Amino acid sequence: MKLEGGGRGGGLAAEQQQNRMEQRKKVKSDAPKTYKGFVAGVFSGISKLAVGHPFDTIKVRLQTASRSKFTGPVDCVKQTLQREGLRGFYKGATPPLVGWMFMDSLMLGSLTFYRRFLLENVWTIPRSHPMVTEAPTLAHLPPLGHAVAGIMAGATVSFIAAPVEHVKARLQIQYAANKTERLYSGPIDCTRKIWKAHGARGLYHGLSATLLFRGFFFFWWGSYEIITRQLKEKTKLSAPAVNFWAGGLSAQLFWITSYPTDVVKQKIMTDPLGGGLGDGTRKYKRWIDAARDVYAKDGYKGYWRGFVPCFLRAFPANAMALVAFEGVMRALPP
């Protein structure tokens, strides 16, 4: 009798193990291939630039021009359109085009990889409770998994984004109209001078602030999945429409939660590096020093300076980027 019971117990255990293996095979076959994320990310970057660059052009012109030149954003748009046509809104678009294509490809490609990794290695593992004998039957990663994958993807792309955003920030604060009076003639010159004076450490100045800022991808990709599921369940919107609304709304939630850290990041990235660069004396030794300086000068309002144009840009730029990304993901072969 003991042998018979042991045989039945062994058979049950073997059956449970077989079920787990079949579940893993199912999950692996359902998860999107990683390469698709990298390819689709390129199209996301192109879409983001096409929609978002005009907003950036207006923002930079308002930030750098004298108060008498433009009465506000609407006047800046009117003057740019009258004097330069539509091309005026896309001046300087080539460097960010390359940057967005590469960074979105890396971000969304790594996001796809981490989603698949978590799906296959975390959310399909049976719980340790003795009463739980079968692996969860997850066809898709839960929202928390998407949020965690977002943090991981944000950390990955930060190592590319940090030097790119650092150079971009230093070029944007050059207010001299005469090019000969500027410290940097362009992105290549800026990169070369920082490298010569401070090496790789200088180029990666602000990396920790970038990692913190992109840690808020937790809210972006977690909310994107939640909104997507709600729209699919409770509306009859087409797949692109769902991607559009989920992409735009989740991006706005991301900026609401992360914007203060972005302000501090920009303070750090535009802080003089000193030394052989000859750009002044460094003010902030730590992240907290920059955060305190913002509060000392403007209070809590200082953490939200420039939020309105950023918030307005977030929806259309990211909505179209996610429509492009998800559309390409669906179109690519499995």
C-alpha positions as CSV (number, residue, x, y, z in Angstrom):
1,M,0.0,0.0,0.0
2,K,2.8,2.4,0.8
3,L,4.5,1.7,-2.5
4,E,1.2,2.3,-4.3
5,G,0.6,5.5,-2.4
6,G,4.1,6.6,-3.1
7,G,3.7,5.7,-6.8
8,R,0.5,7.8,-7.0
9,G,2.4,10.7,-5.1
10,G,5.3,10.4,-7.5
11,G,3.0,10.4,-10.5
12,L,1.2,13.5,-9.2
13,A,4.5,15.3,-8.7
14,A,5.6,14.4,-12.2
15,E,2.3,15.6,-13.6
16,Q,2.6,18.9,-11.8
17,Q,6.2,19.3,-13.1
18,Q,5.1,18.6,-16.6
19,N,2.3,21.2,-16.2
20,R,4.9,23.7,-15.1
21,M,7.1,23.0,-18.1
22,E,4.2,23.3,-20.5
23,Q,3.2,26.6,-18.9
24,R,6.8,27.9,-19.4
25,K,6.7,26.8,-23.1
26,K,3.4,28.6,-23.6
27,V,4.7,31.8,-21.9
28,K,7.9,31.7,-24.0
29,S,5.9,31.2,-27.2
30,D,3.5,34.1,-26.4
31,A,6.2,36.6,-25.3
32,P,7.2,39.0,-28.1
33,K,10.7,38.6,-29.5
34,T,13.3,41.0,-28.2
35,Y,14.6,42.1,-31.6
36,K,11.1,43.5,-32.4
37,G,11.4,46.0,-29.6
38,F,14.7,47.4,-30.9
39,V,13.4,47.8,-34.4
40,A,10.0,49.3,-33.3
41,G,11.9,51.7,-31.0
42,V,13.5,53.3,-34.0
43,F,10.1,54.3,-35.4
44,S,9.1,55.5,-32.0
45,G,12.0,57.9,-32.0
46,I,11.2,59.2,-35.4
47,S,7.5,59.8,-34.5
48,K,8.5,61.5,-31.2
49,L,10.8,63.9,-33.0
50,A,8.2,64.6,-35.8
51,V,5.6,65.6,-33.2
52,G,7.7,66.9,-30.4
53,H,10.5,68.9,-32.0
54,P,8.3,72.0,-32.9
55,F,7.4,72.2,-29.2
56,D,11.1,72.1,-28.3
57,T,12.0,74.8,-30.9
58,I,9.4,77.1,-29.4
59,K,10.5,76.3,-25.9
60,V,14.2,77.0,-26.6
61,R,13.4,80.2,-28.5
62,L,11.4,81.5,-25.6
63,Q,14.1,80.5,-23.1
64,T,16.9,82.2,-25.0
65,A,15.4,85.2,-26.7
66,S,15.0,88.6,-25.1
67,R,11.6,89.4,-23.5
68,S,10.9,92.0,-26.2
69,K,11.2,89.6,-29.1
70,F,8.2,87.4,-28.3
71,T,5.1,88.2,-26.2
72,G,4.5,84.6,-25.5
73,P,4.3,81.1,-27.1
74,V,1.5,82.0,-29.5
75,D,3.5,85.0,-30.8
76,C,6.6,82.9,-31.2
77,V,4.7,80.3,-33.3
78,K,3.2,83.0,-35.5
79,Q,6.6,84.8,-36.1
80,T,8.4,81.5,-36.8
81,L,5.7,80.4,-39.3
82,Q,5.6,83.8,-41.0
83,R,9.3,84.2,-41.4
84,E,10.6,80.7,-41.8
85,G,7.6,78.5,-42.7
86,L,7.2,75.0,-41.4
87,R,10.9,74.3,-41.8
88,G,11.6,76.8,-39.0
89,F,10.0,74.5,-36.5
90,Y,12.4,71.7,-37.4
91,K,15.7,73.7,-37.2
92,G,18.4,71.6,-35.5
93,A,16.3,68.4,-35.9
94,T,19.1,66.2,-37.2
95,P,21.1,65.6,-34.0
96,P,18.0,64.8,-31.8
97,L,16.6,62.6,-34.7
98,V,19.7,60.4,-34.4
99,G,19.6,60.6,-30.6
100,W,15.9,59.7,-30.3
101,M,16.1,56.9,-32.8
102,F,19.0,55.3,-30.9
103,M,17.7,56.0,-27.4
104,D,14.1,54.9,-28.1
105,S,15.4,51.8,-29.8
106,L,17.6,50.9,-26.8
107,M,14.9,51.8,-24.3
108,L,12.0,50.0,-25.9
109,G,14.2,47.1,-27.0
110,S,15.5,46.6,-23.5
111,L,11.9,47.1,-22.1
112,T,10.8,44.2,-24.4
113,F,13.7,42.1,-23.2
114,Y,13.0,42.8,-19.5
115,R,9.3,42.1,-19.9
116,R,10.0,38.8,-21.4
117,F,12.7,38.0,-18.8
118,L,10.3,38.8,-15.9
119,L,7.5,36.9,-17.5
120,E,9.5,33.7,-18.0
121,N,11.6,33.8,-14.8
122,V,9.6,35.6,-12.1
123,W,5.8,35.6,-12.7
124,T,5.7,32.0,-13.8
125,I,7.5,30.6,-10.8
126,P,5.1,28.8,-8.4
127,R,4.6,30.5,-5.1
128,S,6.4,29.0,-2.1
129,H,3.3,28.4,-0.1
130,P,2.8,24.6,0.3
131,M,-0.8,24.8,-0.8
132,V,0.1,26.2,-4.1
133,T,1.1,23.3,-6.4
134,E,0.7,24.9,-9.9
135,A,2.4,27.7,-11.6
136,P,0.3,30.8,-12.3
137,T,-1.3,30.7,-15.7
138,L,-0.2,34.1,-16.9
139,A,-0.6,34.8,-20.6
140,H,0.7,38.3,-20.1
141,L,2.9,40.1,-17.6
142,P,0.9,41.9,-14.8
143,P,1.0,45.7,-14.5
144,L,3.6,45.5,-11.7
145,G,5.8,43.5,-14.0
146,H,5.6,46.1,-16.7
147,A,6.4,48.8,-14.0
148,V,9.5,46.9,-12.8
149,A,10.6,46.3,-16.5
150,G,10.2,50.1,-16.9
151,I,12.7,50.8,-14.1
152,M,15.2,48.3,-15.6
153,A,14.8,49.8,-19.1
154,G,15.2,53.3,-17.7
155,A,18.4,52.3,-16.0
156,T,19.8,50.7,-19.1
157,V,19.1,53.7,-21.4
158,S,20.5,56.1,-18.8
159,F,24.0,55.1,-19.7
160,I,23.4,56.4,-23.2
161,A,21.0,59.3,-22.3
162,A,23.2,60.8,-19.7
163,P,26.1,62.0,-21.9
164,V,23.7,62.9,-24.7
165,E,21.5,65.0,-22.5
166,H,24.5,66.5,-20.7
167,V,25.9,67.9,-24.0
168,K,22.5,69.0,-25.2
169,A,21.9,70.9,-21.9
170,R,25.2,72.8,-22.1
171,L,24.5,73.8,-25.7
172,Q,21.0,75.1,-24.8
173,I,22.3,77.5,-22.2
174,Q,24.6,79.3,-24.6
175,Y,22.7,82.6,-24.9
176,A,25.4,84.6,-26.9
177,A,24.1,85.6,-30.3
178,N,27.6,85.8,-31.7
179,K,28.9,82.2,-32.2
180,T,32.5,83.4,-31.5
181,E,31.5,84.2,-28.0
182,R,30.2,80.8,-27.2
183,L,32.3,78.2,-25.4
184,Y,31.1,75.4,-27.7
185,S,30.5,75.6,-31.4
186,G,28.3,72.5,-31.5
187,P,27.8,69.0,-30.0
188,I,31.0,67.5,-31.3
189,D,33.1,70.5,-30.1
190,C,31.3,70.3,-26.7
191,T,32.0,66.6,-26.4
192,R,35.6,67.0,-27.4
193,K,36.3,69.8,-24.9
194,I,34.6,68.0,-21.9
195,W,36.5,64.8,-22.7
196,K,39.8,66.6,-22.9
197,A,39.3,68.5,-19.6
198,H,37.5,65.9,-17.6
199,G,37.5,62.6,-19.4
200,A,34.6,60.1,-19.4
201,R,33.7,61.2,-15.8
202,G,33.0,64.7,-17.2
203,L,30.8,63.4,-20.0
204,Y,28.8,61.3,-17.5
205,H,28.3,64.2,-15.1
206,G,24.7,63.9,-13.9
207,L,24.5,60.1,-14.4
208,S,23.1,59.5,-10.9
209,A,20.5,62.2,-11.5
210,T,19.6,60.6,-14.8
211,L,19.2,57.2,-13.2
212,L,16.9,58.7,-10.5
213,F,14.8,60.5,-13.1
214,R,14.3,57.5,-15.3
215,G,13.5,55.4,-12.3
216,F,10.1,57.0,-12.6
217,F,9.5,54.9,-15.7
218,F,7.9,52.6,-13.1
219,F,4.9,54.9,-13.3
220,W,5.0,55.3,-17.0
221,W,5.0,51.7,-18.1
222,G,2.9,50.5,-15.2
223,S,0.2,53.0,-15.9
224,Y,0.5,52.4,-19.7
225,E,-0.4,48.7,-19.1
226,I,-3.3,49.5,-16.7
227,I,-4.8,52.1,-19.1
228,T,-4.3,49.8,-22.1
229,R,-6.2,47.0,-20.4
230,Q,-9.0,49.2,-19.2
231,L,-9.5,50.7,-22.7
232,K,-9.5,47.3,-24.2
233,E,-12.1,45.9,-21.7
234,K,-14.4,48.9,-21.5
235,T,-14.3,50.5,-24.9
236,K,-14.5,49.5,-28.6
237,L,-11.5,51.6,-29.6
238,S,-9.2,50.2,-32.3
239,A,-5.7,49.0,-31.3
240,P,-4.0,52.2,-32.6
241,A,-6.5,54.4,-30.7
242,V,-5.9,52.4,-27.5
243,N,-2.1,52.9,-28.0
244,F,-2.6,56.6,-28.6
245,W,-4.6,57.3,-25.5
246,A,-2.7,55.0,-23.2
247,G,0.6,56.4,-24.5
248,G,-0.3,60.0,-24.1
249,L,-2.0,59.6,-20.6
250,S,0.7,57.4,-19.2
251,A,3.4,59.9,-20.4
252,Q,1.7,62.7,-18.7
253,L,1.5,60.7,-15.4
254,F,5.2,60.0,-15.8
255,W,6.0,63.7,-16.1
256,I,3.7,64.7,-13.2
257,T,5.6,62.2,-10.9
258,S,9.1,62.8,-12.3
259,Y,9.3,66.5,-13.2
260,P,10.9,67.8,-10.0
261,T,13.8,65.3,-10.5
262,D,14.2,66.5,-14.1
263,V,14.6,70.1,-12.9
264,V,17.3,69.0,-10.5
265,K,19.0,66.9,-13.2
266,Q,19.1,70.0,-15.5
267,K,20.6,72.1,-12.7
268,I,23.4,69.5,-12.3
269,M,24.0,69.1,-16.0
270,T,24.4,72.8,-16.6
271,D,26.5,73.4,-13.5
272,P,30.0,74.5,-14.4
273,L,32.5,71.7,-14.5
274,G,35.5,74.0,-13.8
275,G,39.1,72.9,-14.2
276,G,40.7,73.1,-17.6
277,L,37.3,73.7,-19.3
278,G,37.2,77.3,-18.0
279,D,33.5,77.5,-17.7
280,G,33.3,78.7,-14.1
281,T,33.3,77.3,-10.6
282,R,31.3,74.2,-9.8
283,K,28.4,74.8,-7.4
284,Y,26.9,71.4,-6.7
285,K,28.9,68.5,-5.4
286,R,25.9,66.3,-4.7
287,W,22.3,65.9,-6.0
288,I,20.9,67.2,-2.7
289,D,22.9,70.4,-3.1
290,A,21.2,71.2,-6.4
291,A,17.8,70.2,-4.9
292,R,18.3,72.6,-2.0
293,D,19.4,75.4,-4.2
294,V,16.2,75.2,-6.3
295,Y,14.1,75.4,-3.1
296,A,16.2,78.2,-1.6
297,K,15.7,80.4,-4.7
298,D,12.1,79.6,-5.6
299,G,10.5,77.4,-3.0
300,Y,8.4,74.4,-4.1
301,K,7.4,76.3,-7.3
302,G,11.0,76.1,-8.4
303,Y,10.6,72.3,-9.0
304,W,7.8,73.0,-11.5
305,R,9.4,75.8,-13.7
306,G,8.7,75.1,-17.3
307,F,6.2,72.3,-16.5
308,V,3.3,73.6,-18.7
309,P,5.1,73.3,-22.2
310,C,6.6,70.0,-21.1
311,F,3.2,68.7,-20.1
312,L,1.5,69.9,-23.3
313,R,4.2,68.2,-25.4
314,A,4.1,65.0,-23.5
315,F,0.8,63.8,-24.7
316,P,1.0,64.2,-28.5
317,A,4.7,63.3,-28.8
318,N,4.5,60.1,-26.7
319,A,1.0,59.1,-27.9
320,M,2.3,59.1,-31.5
321,A,5.5,57.4,-30.5
322,L,3.6,54.5,-28.8
323,V,1.2,54.2,-31.8
324,A,4.3,53.8,-34.0
325,F,6.0,51.4,-31.6
326,E,3.0,49.1,-31.0
327,G,2.1,49.2,-34.7
328,V,5.5,48.1,-35.8
329,M,5.5,45.4,-33.1
330,R,2.3,44.0,-34.5
331,A,3.5,44.2,-38.1
332,L,6.9,42.5,-37.6
333,P,7.0,38.7,-38.1
334,P,7.0,36.6,-34.9
